[in-house]
Amino acid sequence: MENAAGEEVAVVGDLGAERFANQSDAESWVGEVFGDLVAEGVDAVTLFELERRVYGPMSLHP
């Protein structure tokens, strides 16, 4: 999770602790909570599988 400057945003609570079994679940979750992430200062997200970047950063803004 990054801000517009590309700096990591530390999100606390449930939003910061999510882990997923597969890419589809992760993408669905982002679609459901992107407004909450933006409210926490997140402008973009990157999807990782363990330490490997799958894709991103993906903007949360239109």
N, CA, C and O atoms as a Tinker XYZ file with bonds, in Angstrom:
   248  protein
     1  N      0.843000   -1.151000    0.000000    73     2
     2  CA     0.000000    0.000000    0.000000    64     1     3
     3  C      0.899000    1.226000    0.000000    63     2     4     5
     4  O      1.825000    1.336000    0.803000    81     3
     5  N      0.608000    2.154000   -0.921000    73     3     6
     6  CA     1.453000    3.326000   -1.108000    64     5     7
     7  C      0.621000    4.586000   -1.179000    63     6     8     9
     8  O     -0.565000    4.555000   -1.508000    81     7
     9  N      1.271000    5.704000   -0.862000    73     7    10
    10  CA     0.636000    7.002000   -1.083000    64     9    11
    11  C      1.017000    7.493000   -2.475000    63    10    12    13
    12  O      1.705000    6.789000   -3.214000    81    11
    13  N      0.578000    8.685000   -2.835000    73    11    14
    14  CA     0.819000    9.218000   -4.177000    64    13    15
    15  C      2.302000    9.425000   -4.467000    63    14    16    17
    16  O      2.704000    9.435000   -5.631000    81    15
    17  N      3.119000    9.588000   -3.433000    73    15    18
    18  CA     4.563000    9.776000   -3.603000    64    17    19
    19  C      5.302000    8.446000   -3.730000    63    18    20    21
    20  O      6.520000    8.429000   -3.909000    81    19
    21  N      4.571000    7.328000   -3.638000    73    19    22
    22  CA     5.194000    6.016000   -3.732000    64    21    23
    23  C      5.758000    5.507000   -2.423000    63    22    24    25
    24  O      6.482000    4.512000   -2.399000    81    23
    25  N      5.429000    6.186000   -1.328000    73    23    26
    26  CA     5.899000    5.777000   -0.008000    64    25    27
    27  C      4.923000    4.779000    0.599000    63    26    28    29
    28  O      3.710000    4.897000    0.426000    81    27
    29  N      5.457000    3.809000    1.301000    73    27    30
    30  CA     4.610000    2.804000    1.933000    64    29    31
    31  C      3.717000    3.440000    2.993000    63    30    32    33
    32  O      4.159000    4.274000    3.784000    81    31
    33  N      2.454000    3.029000    2.992000    73    31    34
    34  CA     1.489000    3.488000    3.988000    64    33    35
    35  C      1.225000    2.327000    4.937000    63    34    36    37
    36  O      0.825000    1.246000    4.506000    81    35
    37  N      1.445000    2.548000    6.215000    73    35    38
    38  CA     1.175000    1.528000    7.226000    64    37    39
    39  C     -0.279000    1.655000    7.664000    63    38    40    41
    40  O     -0.649000    2.619000    8.334000    81    39
    41  N     -1.085000    0.697000    7.292000    73    39    42
    42  CA    -2.502000    0.685000    7.652000    64    41    43
    43  C     -2.664000   -0.285000    8.816000    63    42    44    45
    44  O     -2.215000   -1.429000    8.744000    81    43
    45  N     -3.299000    0.168000    9.874000    73    43    46
    46  CA    -3.456000   -0.664000   11.068000    64    45    47
    47  C     -4.823000   -1.336000   11.082000    63    46    48    49
    48  O     -5.712000   -0.980000   10.309000    81    47
    49  N     -4.975000   -2.295000   11.957000    73    47    50
    50  CA    -6.252000   -2.977000   12.100000    64    49    51
    51  C     -6.484000   -3.994000   11.005000    63    50    52    53
    52  O     -5.544000   -4.494000   10.387000    81    51
    53  N     -7.754000   -4.294000   10.775000    73    51    54
    54  CA    -8.137000   -5.323000    9.809000    64    53    55
    55  C     -7.641000   -5.032000    8.402000    63    54    56    57
    56  O     -7.272000   -5.956000    7.677000    81    55
    57  N     -7.626000   -3.768000    8.003000    73    55    58
    58  CA    -7.214000   -3.432000    6.643000    64    57    59
    59  C     -5.744000   -3.751000    6.397000    63    58    60    61
    60  O     -5.370000   -4.098000    5.277000    81    59
    61  N     -4.920000   -3.640000    7.406000    73    59    62
    62  CA    -3.495000   -3.867000    7.238000    64    61    63
    63  C     -3.055000   -5.302000    7.424000    63    62    64    65
    64  O     -1.919000   -5.645000    7.096000    81    63
    65  N     -3.921000   -6.142000    7.941000    73    63    66
    66  CA    -3.534000   -7.506000    8.289000    64    65    67
    67  C     -4.080000   -8.561000    7.334000    63    66    68    69
    68  O     -3.900000   -9.754000    7.579000    81    67
    69  N     -4.727000   -8.163000    6.277000    73    67    70
    70  CA    -5.372000   -9.131000    5.388000    64    69    71
    71  C     -4.354000   -9.937000    4.582000    63    70    72    73
    72  O     -3.377000   -9.390000    4.070000    81    71
    73  N     -4.599000  -11.248000    4.478000    73    71    74
    74  CA    -3.843000  -12.166000    3.632000    64    73    75
    75  C     -4.871000  -13.033000    2.921000    63    74    76    77
    76  O     -5.949000  -13.292000    3.457000    81    75
    77  N     -4.541000  -13.481000    1.711000    73    75    78
    78  CA    -5.523000  -14.197000    0.901000    64    77    79
    79  C     -4.938000  -15.473000    0.321000    63    78    80    81
    80  O     -3.735000  -15.571000    0.080000    81    79
    81  N     -5.807000  -16.444000    0.103000    73    79    82
    82  CA    -5.393000  -17.732000   -0.440000    64    81    83
    83  C     -5.125000  -17.667000   -1.934000    63    82    84    85
    84  O     -4.378000  -18.484000   -2.472000    81    83
    85  N     -5.741000  -16.685000   -2.611000    73    83    86
    86  CA    -5.550000  -16.609000   -4.058000    64    85    87
    87  C     -5.736000  -15.172000   -4.552000    63    86    88    89
    88  O     -6.236000  -14.307000   -3.832000    81    87
    89  N     -5.323000  -14.948000   -5.784000    73    87    90
    90  CA    -5.365000  -13.620000   -6.396000    64    89    91
    91  C     -6.787000  -13.096000   -6.515000    63    90    92    93
    92  O     -7.028000  -11.910000   -6.287000    81    91
    93  N     -7.714000  -13.944000   -6.861000    73    91    94
    94  CA    -9.107000  -13.523000   -7.025000    64    93    95
    95  C     -9.681000  -12.959000   -5.726000    63    94    96    97
    96  O    -10.358000  -11.931000   -5.736000    81    95
    97  N     -9.410000  -13.631000   -4.620000    73    95    98
    98  CA    -9.896000  -13.142000   -3.324000    64    97    99
    99  C     -9.275000  -11.794000   -2.976000    63    98   100   101
   100  O     -9.957000  -10.908000   -2.460000    81    99
   101  N     -7.988000  -11.639000   -3.254000    73    99   102
   102  CA    -7.304000  -10.372000   -2.973000    64   101   103
   103  C     -7.896000   -9.241000   -3.804000    63   102   104   105
   104  O     -8.142000   -8.152000   -3.286000    81   103
   105  N     -8.124000   -9.493000   -5.083000    73   103   106
   106  CA    -8.687000   -8.463000   -5.959000    64   105   107
   107  C    -10.106000   -8.097000   -5.539000    63   106   108   109
   108  O    -10.476000   -6.923000   -5.566000    81   107
   109  N    -10.896000   -9.080000   -5.154000    73   107   110
   110  CA   -12.261000   -8.805000   -4.695000    64   109   111
   111  C    -12.246000   -7.947000   -3.440000    63   110   112   113
   112  O    -13.043000   -7.018000   -3.308000    81   111
   113  N    -11.339000   -8.256000   -2.519000    73   111   114
   114  CA   -11.233000   -7.490000   -1.275000    64   113   115
   115  C    -10.884000   -6.036000   -1.567000    63   114   116   117
   116  O    -11.485000   -5.128000   -0.994000    81   115
   117  N     -9.922000   -5.811000   -2.451000    73   115   118
   118  CA    -9.554000   -4.432000   -2.803000    64   117   119
   119  C    -10.772000   -3.706000   -3.362000    63   118   120   121
   120  O    -11.012000   -2.548000   -3.022000    81   119
   121  N    -11.541000   -4.373000   -4.214000    73   119   122
   122  CA   -12.743000   -3.764000   -4.771000    64   121   123
   123  C    -13.779000   -3.407000   -3.721000    63   122   124   125
   124  O    -14.512000   -2.431000   -3.875000    81   123
   125  N    -13.842000   -4.188000   -2.660000    73   123   126
   126  CA   -14.818000   -3.946000   -1.597000    64   125   127
   127  C    -14.391000   -2.837000   -0.636000    63   126   128   129
   128  O    -15.241000   -2.115000   -0.114000    81   127
   129  N    -13.091000   -2.692000   -0.395000    73   127   130
   130  CA   -12.630000   -1.777000    0.661000    64   129   131
   131  C    -11.781000   -0.618000    0.150000    63   130   132   133
   132  O    -11.175000    0.094000    0.952000    81   131
   133  N    -11.723000   -0.411000   -1.170000    73   131   134
   134  CA   -10.824000    0.629000   -1.675000    64   133   135
   135  C    -11.138000    1.995000   -1.087000    63   134   136   137
   136  O    -10.220000    2.783000   -0.859000    81   135
   137  N    -12.406000    2.300000   -0.833000    73   135   138
   138  CA   -12.766000    3.584000   -0.229000    64   137   139
   139  C    -12.188000    3.738000    1.169000    63   138   140   141
   140  O    -11.739000    4.820000    1.545000    81   139
   141  N    -12.200000    2.656000    1.938000    73   139   142
   142  CA   -11.606000    2.672000    3.277000    64   141   143
   143  C    -10.093000    2.855000    3.193000    63   142   144   145
   144  O     -9.502000    3.572000    4.000000    81   143
   145  N     -9.473000    2.202000    2.211000    73   143   146
   146  CA    -8.028000    2.348000    2.035000    64   145   147
   147  C     -7.663000    3.783000    1.679000    63   146   148   149
   148  O     -6.707000    4.335000    2.222000    81   147
   149  N     -8.419000    4.388000    0.769000    73   147   150
   150  CA    -8.170000    5.785000    0.387000    64   149   151
   151  C     -8.310000    6.689000    1.611000    63   150   152   153
   152  O     -7.517000    7.613000    1.794000    81   151
   153  N     -9.306000    6.429000    2.439000    73   151   154
   154  CA    -9.504000    7.228000    3.652000    64   153   155
   155  C     -8.323000    7.105000    4.613000    63   154   156   157
   156  O     -8.085000    8.005000    5.419000    81   155
   157  N     -7.589000    6.005000    4.536000    73   155   158
   158  CA    -6.406000    5.791000    5.374000    64   157   159
   159  C     -5.142000    6.366000    4.741000    63   158   160   161
   160  O     -4.056000    6.254000    5.309000    81   159
   161  N     -5.281000    6.986000    3.559000    73   159   162
   162  CA    -4.121000    7.590000    2.907000    64   161   163
   163  C     -3.463000    6.734000    1.850000    63   162   164   165
   164  O     -2.385000    7.069000    1.360000    81   163
   165  N     -4.107000    5.615000    1.487000    73   163   166
   166  CA    -3.561000    4.723000    0.465000    64   165   167
   167  C     -4.030000    5.207000   -0.903000    63   166   168   169
   168  O     -5.224000    5.422000   -1.114000    81   167
   169  N     -3.093000    5.377000   -1.828000    73   167   170
   170  CA    -3.425000    5.791000   -3.190000    64   169   171
   171  C     -3.248000    4.668000   -4.203000    63   170   172   173
   172  O     -3.817000    4.720000   -5.293000    81   171
   173  N     -2.458000    3.646000   -3.850000    73   171   174
   174  CA    -2.195000    2.545000   -4.771000    64   173   175
   175  C     -1.869000    1.287000   -3.977000    63   174   176   177
   176  O     -1.373000    1.356000   -2.853000    81   175
   177  N     -2.154000    0.141000   -4.578000    73   175   178
   178  CA    -1.839000   -1.142000   -3.956000    64   177   179
   179  C     -1.037000   -1.993000   -4.929000    63   178   180   181
   180  O     -1.138000   -1.837000   -6.146000    81   179
   181  N     -0.246000   -2.890000   -4.373000    73   179   182
   182  CA     0.528000   -3.840000   -5.156000    64   181   183
   183  C      0.203000   -5.232000   -4.640000    63   182   184   185
   184  O      0.164000   -5.459000   -3.431000    81   183
   185  N     -0.029000   -6.157000   -5.554000    73   183   186
   186  CA    -0.349000   -7.533000   -5.197000    64   185   187
   187  C      0.935000   -8.364000   -5.190000    63   186   188   189
   188  O      1.673000   -8.395000   -6.174000    81   187
   189  N      1.188000   -9.035000   -4.065000    73   187   190
   190  CA     2.357000   -9.904000   -3.914000    64   189   191
   191  C      1.914000  -11.332000   -3.661000    63   190   192   193
   192  O      0.877000  -11.574000   -3.043000    81   191
   193  N      2.714000  -12.278000   -4.146000    73   191   194
   194  CA     2.591000  -13.679000   -3.766000    64   193   195
   195  C      3.861000  -13.996000   -2.993000    63   194   196   197
   196  O      4.937000  -14.140000   -3.574000    81   195
   197  N      3.724000  -14.104000   -1.677000    73   195   198
   198  CA     4.872000  -14.173000   -0.776000    64   197   199
   199  C      5.719000  -12.922000   -1.002000    63   198   200   201
   200  O      5.246000  -11.818000   -0.728000    81   199
   201  N      6.950000  -13.053000   -1.490000    73   199   202
   202  CA     7.807000  -11.885000   -1.723000    64   201   203
   203  C      7.815000  -11.446000   -3.188000    63   202   204   205
   204  O      8.427000  -10.429000   -3.516000    81   203
   205  N      7.153000  -12.187000   -4.069000    73   203   206
   206  CA     7.165000  -11.892000   -5.504000    64   205   207
   207  C      6.036000  -10.937000   -5.864000    63   206   208   209
   208  O      4.869000  -11.189000   -5.563000    81   207
   209  N      6.405000   -9.829000   -6.517000    73   207   210
   210  CA     5.387000   -8.878000   -6.976000    64   209   211
   211  C      4.652000   -9.481000   -8.166000    63   210   212   213
   212  O      5.268000   -9.848000   -9.166000    81   211
   213  N      3.327000   -9.580000   -8.051000    73   211   214
   214  CA     2.505000  -10.098000   -9.139000    64   213   215
   215  C      2.170000   -8.958000  -10.090000    63   214   216   217
   216  O      2.346000   -9.086000  -11.301000    81   215
   217  N      1.686000   -7.837000   -9.544000    73   215   218
   218  CA     1.490000   -6.623000  -10.329000    64   217   219
   219  C      1.249000   -5.438000   -9.417000    63   218   220   221
   220  O      0.938000   -5.584000   -8.235000    81   219
   221  N      1.399000   -4.288000   -9.988000    73   219   222
   222  CA     1.176000   -3.052000   -9.246000    64   221   223
   223  C      2.400000   -2.161000   -9.331000    63   222   224   225
   224  O      3.424000   -2.553000   -9.890000    81   223
   225  N      2.298000   -1.001000   -8.794000    73   223   226
   226  CA     1.168000   -0.485000   -8.041000    64   225   227
   227  C     -0.039000   -0.165000   -8.927000    63   226   228   229
   228  O      0.099000    0.284000  -10.064000    81   227
   229  N     -1.209000   -0.408000   -8.375000    73   227   230
   230  CA    -2.472000   -0.155000   -9.058000    64   229   231
   231  C     -3.180000    0.978000   -8.314000    63   230   232   233
   232  O     -3.446000    0.875000   -7.117000    81   231
   233  N     -3.478000    2.044000   -9.028000    73   231   234
   234  CA    -4.115000    3.212000   -8.422000    64   233   235
   235  C     -5.509000    2.876000   -7.905000    63   234   236   237
   236  O     -6.231000    2.074000   -8.497000    81   235
   237  N     -5.870000    3.503000   -6.796000    73   235   238
   238  CA    -7.219000    3.366000   -6.252000    64   237   239
   239  C     -8.109000    4.531000   -6.668000    63   238   240   241
   240  O     -9.235000    4.662000   -6.188000    81   239
   241  N     -7.606000    5.370000   -7.556000    73   239   242
   242  CA    -8.350000    6.539000   -8.025000    64   241   243
   243  C     -8.717000    6.359000   -9.498000    63   242   244   245
   244  O     -7.976000    5.735000  -10.257000    81   243
   245  N     -9.880000    6.917000   -9.900000    73   243   246
   246  CA   -10.277000    6.784000  -11.315000    64   245   247
   247  C     -9.337000    7.525000  -12.250000    63   246   248
   248  O     -9.536000    7.509000  -13.465000    81   247
